[in-house]
Each structure stands twice: as C-alpha cells, then as structure tokens.
Amino acid sequence: MDRRHFLKQSTLASSLFFVPSFVKAFENLSASSLGYKRLVVIQLSGGNDGLNTIIPFRNDDYYRYRPKIAISKPDIIKATDELGFHASLLPLKKLYDKGHVTIINNVGYPNPNRSHFRATDIWQTASDANQYLQTGWIGRYLDTYGNEPYNAIEIDDSLSLALKGETTNGIAAKNPQVLFKTSQDPYFKNVLKYYQDEHLSEHNLGYLYKTMIAAESSATYIFEKHKTATSKQTYPNNAFSNQLKTTAGLISSGIETKVFYSSLGGFDTHANQLNSQSRLLEIYAEGIDVFVEDLKQQGTFNDTLIVTFSEFGRRVKQNAANGTDHGAASNLFIIGNQLKTPGFYNDLASLSDLDDNGDLKYTIDFRSVYATVLDKWLAVEDQTILNSSFPKLKFL
C-alpha cells in the first residue's frame, strides 16, 4: 500500500494518530512570526429551515404556504420592516444590534442536491453539483499553505471531508486532555519502541510510526497550550457549547491554529418542526453568545470570524406532518467585529417565484462566501484552493 493510499483509507485518519507532521514544527516557532486571524466554521447539520430562522413576517405567501408552522408575528423579533429573528435567536439578535452579524440570504448553488450526504459533500468540498472531489476546501487550504504554520482542528471525534487534503489533513480533537492521555497510553508508547527497526521505511509501516510519533508530539503541544487558557464565562451544559468552549480555550491559548470546525445536528425537521427547531436555535444562539463574550474578554474577538451554514434549507411549503422537506437555498450567518456590511447583506428571494421543486432560488453561490473569506480574511489565493474564480462579496 503506498503512502497516499494509506492516508486516504486508514481509519487512523480521523483519530489521534492522524496529525499533520507540520504541527510539530509549531513547537519551534515564535508566535511573532505567525498571523493571528482565525476562522471558526459551524455547520447546522440536517438542513436548517431558513424561513423559520429569519422570518419574512410581512409576506403573505409565507403564512399561506405554512398555515400550521409559520411563526406568528408577536413571536418574532423584528430586525427590519420585512424580516425578523426567531424568538430563540434573541442572543444573536443582540449581537446583530451591536454590528457583529451579517446575514446573507439565498445562499446555494446551481442544480442543488437535496441529499444530506451529497449536499454536505458539496459544501465541504466546494464542488459543483455534478463534481465529486475527494478533498475539502479547508484541506486544500492546508495542502497549498502547508509549508507555513497553519493548522485546522475539528472539535469532534472524527474528521469531516472539509478538512481532508491531498497531502495534508486537519485533526479531529474533541477534548485536548483526552487526546493527550490517549497519546500517553502504555500500548501506544510500547509500539513506538519498534520504530528503529532497520526494515521500516517510508514505503511500509515506517510511515505509520513516523505519523504516530508526530501525533504524540502534537498531542502534547495542543494539551500544553490548551491548559494555559482561562475563562470566566459559564457555558450552557450541552455538547455544542462544549465544542465552543474548547475552541475558545484553544484560541485564547495562543495556539497557531487557523481554522476550527464545529457542528450542531438535528435540523432534519420533517415532522413537528416548531418545537425541535426552536430548541436547536436556542442551543446555537446561547452558545454563540457566551463564545463571543469569551473571545471578547480574552481579547481575541477582533481576530476571529465565525461562519455558520447548513447544507440546504427547507421546502417553502409545509408538509402534512407539520414539518418541512429538504429544500435548497437558505441563509448564512457571518459573525465578527470587522464586518463591512453588518445587518442584512441582501434581500430575501421571492416566495412567489420558486424553482420547480418549490424552493427558494439561490442568488449567491456559497463558494463566493468561501472565496471572500479566503481572500479577505485568511489572505490566501482563493482561486487556487477553490479550483475556480468566484465573485467576492463585500461583507469583509
């Protein structure tokens, strides 16, 4: 088995042992030589219903298409004369009022796919609908700039396609302490004793041993950095907020990680949507609120950009189970303190002029969002990473 095939196929790719070897180099680099801007990407997995998230409360078609699941006007937090926030998003609305939120409507791509798995792959690889890529857009970012001290961490137990490159992958680490303890396991240590075997090389198990050695070193580095972080914030007691707490700790520790990736699942609301979405949006908004306050207190909010997306929106018309089926275009949140166009970036698409499936028509390609973030925030060549040129937006 050659080295590249091993990297792609091994189950170690989403565990402790798959740590980019260049992370080890961080131990010998001074912070003054590194950039400080970080990107935090959050996926609302399952397909969040954008129309019940940011609500067109003056649009008669909205209430006509959704007689049982439309949000009533008294329960909407109005933001403009036309659009308002779901009541569960009150913490996000407060950030919006402070100029920390840009909402981009109608984000999608041509010929949208309505399968969770395929749509997620499209968003994570930045591919066309009919294009199948094996590398993610963040992974290609690491591939291209891997000779620089950049890294990407997914706060989870497994690594998403978004962070997998051709030659360099990010690392999945839900808990730096657990990662470190695993690397110190006696069995792990014992295996490494055999690395000096003269028969081992880059073409066989030698590469595995080298990867494990890099993993041990990197796990120690991440743990040592993370344990120096302090926070006076009390996060909600749920898995999503724990992800954000870990992310904030890593950012505030001074770790040279450029991209963090998290997710909140459960948004596949085919039935009884009102209660489940309300609960999930509350979890999201409360977690983000504390996360932003933590970053502010640690002095890192100015250099952190948060992008929240879902792999697709929901059908405009409700279904018979008081839910919504898989749709297409939806809204996307950009959160930060250096936004050029806070508020609503664009108008909501027409609810009377839908596509053939009864979905909102997209007006902004999601890859334009990526291109803007890569170019304006991470200061890299977006066209090289996205394999094509997409118009830049003006939110940064």
Contacts in CASP RR format, 6 or more apart in sequence:
PFRMAT RR
TARGET T0000
AUTHOR 0000-0000-0000
METHOD contacts of the structure
MODEL  1
MDRRHFLKQSTLASSLFFVPSFVKAFENLSASSLGYKRLVVIQLSGGNDG
LNTIIPFRNDDYYRYRPKIAISKPDIIKATDELGFHASLLPLKKLYDKGH
VTIINNVGYPNPNRSHFRATDIWQTASDANQYLQTGWIGRYLDTYGNEPY
NAIEIDDSLSLALKGETTNGIAAKNPQVLFKTSQDPYFKNVLKYYQDEHL
SEHNLGYLYKTMIAAESSATYIFEKHKTATSKQTYPNNAFSNQLKTTAGL
ISSGIETKVFYSSLGGFDTHANQLNSQSRLLEIYAEGIDVFVEDLKQQGT
FNDTLIVTFSEFGRRVKQNAANGTDHGAASNLFIIGNQLKTPGFYNDLAS
LSDLDDNGDLKYTIDFRSVYATVLDKWLAVEDQTILNSSFPKLKFL
1 9 0 8 1.000
2 203 0 8 1.000
3 202 0 8 1.000
3 203 0 8 1.000
3 207 0 8 1.000
4 166 0 8 1.000
4 167 0 8 1.000
6 207 0 8 1.000
6 208 0 8 1.000
7 13 0 8 1.000
7 18 0 8 1.000
7 167 0 8 1.000
7 169 0 8 1.000
8 134 0 8 1.000
10 18 0 8 1.000
12 18 0 8 1.000
12 208 0 8 1.000
12 211 0 8 1.000
13 159 0 8 1.000
13 164 0 8 1.000
13 169 0 8 1.000
14 157 0 8 1.000
14 158 0 8 1.000
14 159 0 8 1.000
14 172 0 8 1.000
15 157 0 8 1.000
15 158 0 8 1.000
15 172 0 8 1.000
16 173 0 8 1.000
16 179 0 8 1.000
16 182 0 8 1.000
16 183 0 8 1.000
16 215 0 8 1.000
16 219 0 8 1.000
17 208 0 8 1.000
17 211 0 8 1.000
17 212 0 8 1.000
17 215 0 8 1.000
18 159 0 8 1.000
18 169 0 8 1.000
18 170 0 8 1.000
18 171 0 8 1.000
18 211 0 8 1.000
18 215 0 8 1.000
19 170 0 8 1.000
19 171 0 8 1.000
19 211 0 8 1.000
19 214 0 8 1.000
19 215 0 8 1.000
19 218 0 8 1.000
19 219 0 8 1.000
20 142 0 8 1.000
20 146 0 8 1.000
20 151 0 8 1.000
20 168 0 8 1.000
20 169 0 8 1.000
20 170 0 8 1.000
20 171 0 8 1.000
20 214 0 8 1.000
20 218 0 8 1.000
21 210 0 8 1.000
21 211 0 8 1.000
21 214 0 8 1.000
22 146 0 8 1.000
22 147 0 8 1.000
22 149 0 8 1.000
22 151 0 8 1.000
22 168 0 8 1.000
23 151 0 8 1.000
23 171 0 8 1.000
23 214 0 8 1.000
23 218 0 8 1.000
23 221 0 8 1.000
23 222 0 8 1.000
24 214 0 8 1.000
24 217 0 8 1.000
24 218 0 8 1.000
24 221 0 8 1.000
25 149 0 8 1.000
26 149 0 8 1.000
26 151 0 8 1.000
26 221 0 8 1.000
26 255 0 8 1.000
26 256 0 8 1.000
27 217 0 8 1.000
27 221 0 8 1.000
29 149 0 8 1.000
29 256 0 8 1.000
31 254 0 8 1.000
31 256 0 8 1.000
33 149 0 8 1.000
34 149 0 8 1.000
34 256 0 8 1.000
35 256 0 8 1.000
36 303 0 8 1.000
37 258 0 8 1.000
37 303 0 8 1.000
37 304 0 8 1.000
37 305 0 8 1.000
37 377 0 8 1.000
37 378 0 8 1.000
37 379 0 8 1.000
38 251 0 8 1.000
38 257 0 8 1.000
38 258 0 8 1.000
38 259 0 8 1.000
38 260 0 8 1.000
38 300 0 8 1.000
38 303 0 8 1.000
38 304 0 8 1.000
38 305 0 8 1.000
39 258 0 8 1.000
39 259 0 8 1.000
39 260 0 8 1.000
39 304 0 8 1.000
39 305 0 8 1.000
39 307 0 8 1.000
39 373 0 8 1.000
39 377 0 8 1.000
39 378 0 8 1.000
40 247 0 8 1.000
40 259 0 8 1.000
40 260 0 8 1.000
40 261 0 8 1.000
40 262 0 8 1.000
40 304 0 8 1.000
40 305 0 8 1.000
40 306 0 8 1.000
40 307 0 8 1.000
41 138 0 8 1.000
41 162 0 8 1.000
41 259 0 8 1.000
41 260 0 8 1.000
41 261 0 8 1.000
41 262 0 8 1.000
41 307 0 8 1.000
41 309 0 8 1.000
42 261 0 8 1.000
42 262 0 8 1.000
42 263 0 8 1.000
42 264 0 8 1.000
42 284 0 8 1.000
42 306 0 8 1.000
42 307 0 8 1.000
42 308 0 8 1.000
42 309 0 8 1.000
43 120 0 8 1.000
43 123 0 8 1.000
43 261 0 8 1.000
43 262 0 8 1.000
43 263 0 8 1.000
43 264 0 8 1.000
43 308 0 8 1.000
43 309 0 8 1.000
43 310 0 8 1.000
43 311 0 8 1.000
44 263 0 8 1.000
44 264 0 8 1.000
44 265 0 8 1.000
44 267 0 8 1.000
44 280 0 8 1.000
44 284 0 8 1.000
44 308 0 8 1.000
44 309 0 8 1.000
44 310 0 8 1.000
45 116 0 8 1.000
45 120 0 8 1.000
45 263 0 8 1.000
45 264 0 8 1.000
45 265 0 8 1.000
45 266 0 8 1.000
45 267 0 8 1.000
45 310 0 8 1.000
45 311 0 8 1.000
46 116 0 8 1.000
46 265 0 8 1.000
46 266 0 8 1.000
46 267 0 8 1.000
46 268 0 8 1.000
46 310 0 8 1.000
46 311 0 8 1.000
47 116 0 8 1.000
47 267 0 8 1.000
47 268 0 8 1.000
47 310 0 8 1.000
47 311 0 8 1.000
47 312 0 8 1.000
47 313 0 8 1.000
47 314 0 8 1.000
47 326 0 8 1.000
47 327 0 8 1.000
47 330 0 8 1.000
48 267 0 8 1.000
48 277 0 8 1.000
48 280 0 8 1.000
48 310 0 8 1.000
48 313 0 8 1.000
48 314 0 8 1.000
48 330 0 8 1.000
49 267 0 8 1.000
49 269 0 8 1.000
49 273 0 8 1.000
49 277 0 8 1.000
49 313 0 8 1.000
49 314 0 8 1.000
49 324 0 8 1.000
49 330 0 8 1.000
50 310 0 8 1.000
50 313 0 8 1.000
50 314 0 8 1.000
50 330 0 8 1.000
50 331 0 8 1.000
51 62 0 8 1.000
51 66 0 8 1.000
51 314 0 8 1.000
51 316 0 8 1.000
51 360 0 8 1.000
52 66 0 8 1.000
52 69 0 8 1.000
52 70 0 8 1.000
52 71 0 8 1.000
52 86 0 8 1.000
52 273 0 8 1.000
52 274 0 8 1.000
52 277 0 8 1.000
52 314 0 8 1.000
52 324 0 8 1.000
53 85 0 8 1.000
53 86 0 8 1.000
53 89 0 8 1.000
53 277 0 8 1.000
53 281 0 8 1.000
53 330 0 8 1.000
53 331 0 8 1.000
54 79 0 8 1.000
54 83 0 8 1.000
54 84 0 8 1.000
54 85 0 8 1.000
54 86 0 8 1.000
54 103 0 8 1.000
54 105 0 8 1.000
54 331 0 8 1.000
54 348 0 8 1.000
55 62 0 8 1.000
55 71 0 8 1.000
55 76 0 8 1.000
55 83 0 8 1.000
55 84 0 8 1.000
55 85 0 8 1.000
55 86 0 8 1.000
56 62 0 8 1.000
56 82 0 8 1.000
56 83 0 8 1.000
56 348 0 8 1.000
56 351 0 8 1.000
57 71 0 8 1.000
57 73 0 8 1.000
57 76 0 8 1.000
57 78 0 8 1.000
57 82 0 8 1.000
57 83 0 8 1.000
57 84 0 8 1.000
58 81 0 8 1.000
58 82 0 8 1.000
59 82 0 8 1.000
59 351 0 8 1.000
61 316 0 8 1.000
61 351 0 8 1.000
61 352 0 8 1.000
62 70 0 8 1.000
62 351 0 8 1.000
63 70 0 8 1.000
65 316 0 8 1.000
65 317 0 8 1.000
65 318 0 8 1.000
65 351 0 8 1.000
66 316 0 8 1.000
66 317 0 8 1.000
66 318 0 8 1.000
67 318 0 8 1.000
68 318 0 8 1.000
68 322 0 8 1.000
69 273 0 8 1.000
69 274 0 8 1.000
69 318 0 8 1.000
69 322 0 8 1.000
69 323 0 8 1.000
69 324 0 8 1.000
71 86 0 8 1.000
71 87 0 8 1.000
75 87 0 8 1.000
76 84 0 8 1.000
76 85 0 8 1.000
76 86 0 8 1.000
76 87 0 8 1.000
77 84 0 8 1.000
77 85 0 8 1.000
77 86 0 8 1.000
77 87 0 8 1.000
77 89 0 8 1.000
77 90 0 8 1.000
77 93 0 8 1.000
78 84 0 8 1.000
79 85 0 8 1.000
79 93 0 8 1.000
79 96 0 8 1.000
79 343 0 8 1.000
79 344 0 8 1.000
80 344 0 8 1.000
82 347 0 8 1.000
82 348 0 8 1.000
83 344 0 8 1.000
83 348 0 8 1.000
85 92 0 8 1.000
85 93 0 8 1.000
85 96 0 8 1.000
86 277 0 8 1.000
86 278 0 8 1.000
86 281 0 8 1.000
87 278 0 8 1.000
88 278 0 8 1.000
88 279 0 8 1.000
88 281 0 8 1.000
88 282 0 8 1.000
88 285 0 8 1.000
89 281 0 8 1.000
89 284 0 8 1.000
89 285 0 8 1.000
90 285 0 8 1.000
91 285 0 8 1.000
91 286 0 8 1.000
91 287 0 8 1.000
91 288 0 8 1.000
91 289 0 8 1.000
92 101 0 8 1.000
92 284 0 8 1.000
92 285 0 8 1.000
92 288 0 8 1.000
92 289 0 8 1.000
92 333 0 8 1.000
94 289 0 8 1.000
95 101 0 8 1.000
95 288 0 8 1.000
95 289 0 8 1.000
95 292 0 8 1.000
95 335 0 8 1.000
96 103 0 8 1.000
96 342 0 8 1.000
96 343 0 8 1.000
99 339 0 8 1.000
99 342 0 8 1.000
99 343 0 8 1.000
100 292 0 8 1.000
100 335 0 8 1.000
100 336 0 8 1.000
100 337 0 8 1.000
100 339 0 8 1.000
100 342 0 8 1.000
101 333 0 8 1.000
101 334 0 8 1.000
101 335 0 8 1.000
101 336 0 8 1.000
101 339 0 8 1.000
101 342 0 8 1.000
101 343 0 8 1.000
102 333 0 8 1.000
102 334 0 8 1.000
102 335 0 8 1.000
102 339 0 8 1.000
102 341 0 8 1.000
102 342 0 8 1.000
102 343 0 8 1.000
102 344 0 8 1.000
102 345 0 8 1.000
102 395 0 8 1.000
103 331 0 8 1.000
103 332 0 8 1.000
103 333 0 8 1.000
103 334 0 8 1.000
103 343 0 8 1.000
103 344 0 8 1.000
103 345 0 8 1.000
104 331 0 8 1.000
104 332 0 8 1.000
104 333 0 8 1.000
104 334 0 8 1.000
104 345 0 8 1.000
104 346 0 8 1.000
104 364 0 8 1.000
104 369 0 8 1.000
104 393 0 8 1.000
104 395 0 8 1.000
105 331 0 8 1.000
105 344 0 8 1.000
105 345 0 8 1.000
105 346 0 8 1.000
105 347 0 8 1.000
105 348 0 8 1.000
105 349 0 8 1.000
105 363 0 8 1.000
105 364 0 8 1.000
106 329 0 8 1.000
106 330 0 8 1.000
106 331 0 8 1.000
106 346 0 8 1.000
106 348 0 8 1.000
106 349 0 8 1.000
106 360 0 8 1.000
106 361 0 8 1.000
106 362 0 8 1.000
106 363 0 8 1.000
106 364 0 8 1.000
107 309 0 8 1.000
107 329 0 8 1.000
107 330 0 8 1.000
107 331 0 8 1.000
107 332 0 8 1.000
107 362 0 8 1.000
107 364 0 8 1.000
107 365 0 8 1.000
107 366 0 8 1.000
107 369 0 8 1.000
108 312 0 8 1.000
108 328 0 8 1.000
108 329 0 8 1.000
108 330 0 8 1.000
108 362 0 8 1.000
108 364 0 8 1.000
108 365 0 8 1.000
108 366 0 8 1.000
109 122 0 8 1.000
109 128 0 8 1.000
109 129 0 8 1.000
109 362 0 8 1.000
109 365 0 8 1.000
109 366 0 8 1.000
109 367 0 8 1.000
110 128 0 8 1.000
110 129 0 8 1.000
110 362 0 8 1.000
110 365 0 8 1.000
111 129 0 8 1.000
111 130 0 8 1.000
112 119 0 8 1.000
112 129 0 8 1.000
112 312 0 8 1.000
112 327 0 8 1.000
112 328 0 8 1.000
112 329 0 8 1.000
112 359 0 8 1.000
112 362 0 8 1.000
113 119 0 8 1.000
113 122 0 8 1.000
113 129 0 8 1.000
113 312 0 8 1.000
114 312 0 8 1.000
114 326 0 8 1.000
114 327 0 8 1.000
114 328 0 8 1.000
114 357 0 8 1.000
115 326 0 8 1.000
116 268 0 8 1.000
116 311 0 8 1.000
116 326 0 8 1.000
119 311 0 8 1.000
119 312 0 8 1.000
120 161 0 8 1.000
120 311 0 8 1.000
121 127 0 8 1.000
121 132 0 8 1.000
121 133 0 8 1.000
121 161 0 8 1.000
122 128 0 8 1.000
122 129 0 8 1.000
122 311 0 8 1.000
123 162 0 8 1.000
123 309 0 8 1.000
123 311 0 8 1.000
123 366 0 8 1.000
124 136 0 8 1.000
124 137 0 8 1.000
124 160 0 8 1.000
124 161 0 8 1.000
124 162 0 8 1.000
125 133 0 8 1.000
125 134 0 8 1.000
125 135 0 8 1.000
125 136 0 8 1.000
125 137 0 8 1.000
125 161 0 8 1.000
125 162 0 8 1.000
126 133 0 8 1.000
126 136 0 8 1.000
126 137 0 8 1.000
126 366 0 8 1.000
126 367 0 8 1.000
126 370 0 8 1.000
126 385 0 8 1.000
126 386 0 8 1.000
126 387 0 8 1.000
127 133 0 8 1.000
134 164 0 8 1.000
134 166 0 8 1.000
135 143 0 8 1.000
135 161 0 8 1.000
135 164 0 8 1.000
135 165 0 8 1.000
135 166 0 8 1.000
136 161 0 8 1.000
136 162 0 8 1.000
136 163 0 8 1.000
136 164 0 8 1.000
136 165 0 8 1.000
137 162 0 8 1.000
137 370 0 8 1.000
137 385 0 8 1.000
137 386 0 8 1.000
138 152 0 8 1.000
138 162 0 8 1.000
138 163 0 8 1.000
138 170 0 8 1.000
138 259 0 8 1.000
138 261 0 8 1.000
139 152 0 8 1.000
139 162 0 8 1.000
139 163 0 8 1.000
139 164 0 8 1.000
139 165 0 8 1.000
139 168 0 8 1.000
139 169 0 8 1.000
139 170 0 8 1.000
140 165 0 8 1.000
140 166 0 8 1.000
140 385 0 8 1.000
141 150 0 8 1.000
141 152 0 8 1.000
141 259 0 8 1.000
141 374 0 8 1.000
141 378 0 8 1.000
141 380 0 8 1.000
141 385 0 8 1.000
142 150 0 8 1.000
142 151 0 8 1.000
142 152 0 8 1.000
142 163 0 8 1.000
142 165 0 8 1.000
142 168 0 8 1.000
142 169 0 8 1.000
142 170 0 8 1.000
143 165 0 8 1.000
143 166 0 8 1.000
143 167 0 8 1.000
143 168 0 8 1.000
144 380 0 8 1.000
144 381 0 8 1.000
144 384 0 8 1.000
144 385 0 8 1.000
145 380 0 8 1.000
146 168 0 8 1.000
149 256 0 8 1.000
150 256 0 8 1.000
150 257 0 8 1.000
150 258 0 8 1.000
150 259 0 8 1.000
151 170 0 8 1.000
151 171 0 8 1.000
151 256 0 8 1.000
151 257 0 8 1.000
151 258 0 8 1.000
151 259 0 8 1.000
152 163 0 8 1.000
152 170 0 8 1.000
152 171 0 8 1.000
152 257 0 8 1.000
152 258 0 8 1.000
152 259 0 8 1.000
152 260 0 8 1.000
152 261 0 8 1.000
153 170 0 8 1.000
153 171 0 8 1.000
153 172 0 8 1.000
153 173 0 8 1.000
153 222 0 8 1.000
153 250 0 8 1.000
153 257 0 8 1.000
153 259 0 8 1.000
153 260 0 8 1.000
153 261 0 8 1.000
154 160 0 8 1.000
154 162 0 8 1.000
154 163 0 8 1.000
154 170 0 8 1.000
154 171 0 8 1.000
154 172 0 8 1.000
154 173 0 8 1.000
154 260 0 8 1.000
154 261 0 8 1.000
154 262 0 8 1.000
155 173 0 8 1.000
155 174 0 8 1.000
155 243 0 8 1.000
155 246 0 8 1.000
155 247 0 8 1.000
155 260 0 8 1.000
155 261 0 8 1.000
155 262 0 8 1.000
156 172 0 8 1.000
156 174 0 8 1.000
156 243 0 8 1.000
156 261 0 8 1.000
156 262 0 8 1.000
156 263 0 8 1.000
157 172 0 8 1.000
157 174 0 8 1.000
158 172 0 8 1.000
159 169 0 8 1.000
159 170 0 8 1.000
159 171 0 8 1.000
159 172 0 8 1.000
160 261 0 8 1.000
160 263 0 8 1.000
162 261 0 8 1.000
163 169 0 8 1.000
163 170 0 8 1.000
163 172 0 8 1.000
163 259 0 8 1.000
163 261 0 8 1.000
164 170 0 8 1.000
171 218 0 8 1.000
173 179 0 8 1.000
173 222 0 8 1.000
174 243 0 8 1.000
174 246 0 8 1.000
175 246 0 8 1.000
176 219 0 8 1.000
176 222 0 8 1.000
176 223 0 8 1.000
176 225 0 8 1.000
176 226 0 8 1.000
176 227 0 8 1.000
176 246 0 8 1.000
176 250 0 8 1.000
177 223 0 8 1.000
177 226 0 8 1.000
177 227 0 8 1.000
179 219 0 8 1.000
179 222 0 8 1.000
179 223 0 8 1.000
180 219 0 8 1.000
180 220 0 8 1.000
180 222 0 8 1.000
180 223 0 8 1.000
182 188 0 8 1.000
182 219 0 8 1.000
183 215 0 8 1.000
183 216 0 8 1.000
183 219 0 8 1.000
183 220 0 8 1.000
184 216 0 8 1.000
188 212 0 8 1.000
188 216 0 8 1.000
191 209 0 8 1.000
191 212 0 8 1.000
192 209 0 8 1.000
192 212 0 8 1.000
192 213 0 8 1.000
192 216 0 8 1.000
194 200 0 8 1.000
194 209 0 8 1.000
195 206 0 8 1.000
195 209 0 8 1.000
195 210 0 8 1.000
195 213 0 8 1.000
200 206 0 8 1.000
200 209 0 8 1.000
201 207 0 8 1.000
202 210 0 8 1.000
222 250 0 8 1.000
222 255 0 8 1.000
225 250 0 8 1.000
225 253 0 8 1.000
225 254 0 8 1.000
225 255 0 8 1.000
226 246 0 8 1.000
226 249 0 8 1.000
226 250 0 8 1.000
226 253 0 8 1.000
226 255 0 8 1.000
228 253 0 8 1.000
229 248 0 8 1.000
229 249 0 8 1.000
229 250 0 8 1.000
229 252 0 8 1.000
229 253 0 8 1.000
229 298 0 8 1.000
230 252 0 8 1.000
231 245 0 8 1.000
231 248 0 8 1.000
231 249 0 8 1.000
231 252 0 8 1.000
231 294 0 8 1.000
231 297 0 8 1.000
231 298 0 8 1.000
232 297 0 8 1.000
233 245 0 8 1.000
233 248 0 8 1.000
233 290 0 8 1.000
233 293 0 8 1.000
233 294 0 8 1.000
233 297 0 8 1.000
234 290 0 8 1.000
235 241 0 8 1.000
235 242 0 8 1.000
235 244 0 8 1.000
235 245 0 8 1.000
235 287 0 8 1.000
235 290 0 8 1.000
235 291 0 8 1.000
236 283 0 8 1.000
236 286 0 8 1.000
236 287 0 8 1.000
236 290 0 8 1.000
238 283 0 8 1.000
240 262 0 8 1.000
240 264 0 8 1.000
240 283 0 8 1.000
240 284 0 8 1.000
240 287 0 8 1.000
241 283 0 8 1.000
241 286 0 8 1.000
241 287 0 8 1.000
241 290 0 8 1.000
241 291 0 8 1.000
243 262 0 8 1.000
243 263 0 8 1.000
244 262 0 8 1.000
244 287 0 8 1.000
244 288 0 8 1.000
244 290 0 8 1.000
244 291 0 8 1.000
245 291 0 8 1.000
245 294 0 8 1.000
247 260 0 8 1.000
247 262 0 8 1.000
247 291 0 8 1.000
248 291 0 8 1.000
248 294 0 8 1.000
248 295 0 8 1.000
248 298 0 8 1.000
249 294 0 8 1.000
249 298 0 8 1.000
250 257 0 8 1.000
250 260 0 8 1.000
251 257 0 8 1.000
251 260 0 8 1.000
251 295 0 8 1.000
251 298 0 8 1.000
251 300 0 8 1.000
251 304 0 8 1.000
252 294 0 8 1.000
252 295 0 8 1.000
252 298 0 8 1.000
252 299 0 8 1.000
252 300 0 8 1.000
258 378 0 8 1.000
264 280 0 8 1.000
264 283 0 8 1.000
264 284 0 8 1.000
265 280 0 8 1.000
266 276 0 8 1.000
266 280 0 8 1.000
267 277 0 8 1.000
267 280 0 8 1.000
267 310 0 8 1.000
269 276 0 8 1.000
269 277 0 8 1.000
269 314 0 8 1.000
269 323 0 8 1.000
269 324 0 8 1.000
270 319 0 8 1.000
270 321 0 8 1.000
270 323 0 8 1.000
270 324 0 8 1.000
270 325 0 8 1.000
271 319 0 8 1.000
271 321 0 8 1.000
271 322 0 8 1.000
271 323 0 8 1.000
272 321 0 8 1.000
272 322 0 8 1.000
272 323 0 8 1.000
273 318 0 8 1.000
273 322 0 8 1.000
273 323 0 8 1.000
273 324 0 8 1.000
274 322 0 8 1.000
284 308 0 8 1.000
288 306 0 8 1.000
288 308 0 8 1.000
288 335 0 8 1.000
291 306 0 8 1.000
292 301 0 8 1.000
292 306 0 8 1.000
292 335 0 8 1.000
292 336 0 8 1.000
295 301 0 8 1.000
295 304 0 8 1.000
301 336 0 8 1.000
301 337 0 8 1.000
302 337 0 8 1.000
302 338 0 8 1.000
304 336 0 8 1.000
305 334 0 8 1.000
305 335 0 8 1.000
305 336 0 8 1.000
305 338 0 8 1.000
305 373 0 8 1.000
305 377 0 8 1.000
305 396 0 8 1.000
306 333 0 8 1.000
306 334 0 8 1.000
306 335 0 8 1.000
306 336 0 8 1.000
307 332 0 8 1.000
307 333 0 8 1.000
307 334 0 8 1.000
307 335 0 8 1.000
307 369 0 8 1.000
307 373 0 8 1.000
308 332 0 8 1.000
308 333 0 8 1.000
308 334 0 8 1.000
308 335 0 8 1.000
309 332 0 8 1.000
309 366 0 8 1.000
309 369 0 8 1.000
310 330 0 8 1.000
312 326 0 8 1.000
312 327 0 8 1.000
312 328 0 8 1.000
312 329 0 8 1.000
312 330 0 8 1.000
313 326 0 8 1.000
313 327 0 8 1.000
313 328 0 8 1.000
313 329 0 8 1.000
313 330 0 8 1.000
313 359 0 8 1.000
313 360 0 8 1.000
314 323 0 8 1.000
314 324 0 8 1.000
314 325 0 8 1.000
314 326 0 8 1.000
314 327 0 8 1.000
314 330 0 8 1.000
315 324 0 8 1.000
315 325 0 8 1.000
315 326 0 8 1.000
315 327 0 8 1.000
315 357 0 8 1.000
315 358 0 8 1.000
315 359 0 8 1.000
316 351 0 8 1.000
316 354 0 8 1.000
316 358 0 8 1.000
316 359 0 8 1.000
316 360 0 8 1.000
317 324 0 8 1.000
317 358 0 8 1.000
318 324 0 8 1.000
319 325 0 8 1.000
327 357 0 8 1.000
327 358 0 8 1.000
327 359 0 8 1.000
327 360 0 8 1.000
328 355 0 8 1.000
328 357 0 8 1.000
328 359 0 8 1.000
328 360 0 8 1.000
328 361 0 8 1.000
328 362 0 8 1.000
329 349 0 8 1.000
329 359 0 8 1.000
329 360 0 8 1.000
329 361 0 8 1.000
329 362 0 8 1.000
329 363 0 8 1.000
330 360 0 8 1.000
332 366 0 8 1.000
332 369 0 8 1.000
334 369 0 8 1.000
334 395 0 8 1.000
338 396 0 8 1.000
339 395 0 8 1.000
339 396 0 8 1.000
340 394 0 8 1.000
340 395 0 8 1.000
340 396 0 8 1.000
341 394 0 8 1.000
341 395 0 8 1.000
345 393 0 8 1.000
345 395 0 8 1.000
346 363 0 8 1.000
346 364 0 8 1.000
348 360 0 8 1.000
349 360 0 8 1.000
349 361 0 8 1.000
349 362 0 8 1.000
349 363 0 8 1.000
350 361 0 8 1.000
351 360 0 8 1.000
353 361 0 8 1.000
354 360 0 8 1.000
354 361 0 8 1.000
355 361 0 8 1.000
364 393 0 8 1.000
365 390 0 8 1.000
365 391 0 8 1.000
367 386 0 8 1.000
367 388 0 8 1.000
367 390 0 8 1.000
368 390 0 8 1.000
368 391 0 8 1.000
368 392 0 8 1.000
368 393 0 8 1.000
369 393 0 8 1.000
370 382 0 8 1.000
370 386 0 8 1.000
370 390 0 8 1.000
371 382 0 8 1.000
371 383 0 8 1.000
371 386 0 8 1.000
371 389 0 8 1.000
371 390 0 8 1.000
371 391 0 8 1.000
371 392 0 8 1.000
372 382 0 8 1.000
372 392 0 8 1.000
372 393 0 8 1.000
372 395 0 8 1.000
372 396 0 8 1.000
373 396 0 8 1.000
374 380 0 8 1.000
374 381 0 8 1.000
374 382 0 8 1.000
374 385 0 8 1.000
374 386 0 8 1.000
375 381 0 8 1.000
375 382 0 8 1.000
375 392 0 8 1.000
376 392 0 8 1.000
376 396 0 8 1.000
377 396 0 8 1.000
382 390 0 8 1.000
383 389 0 8 1.000
END
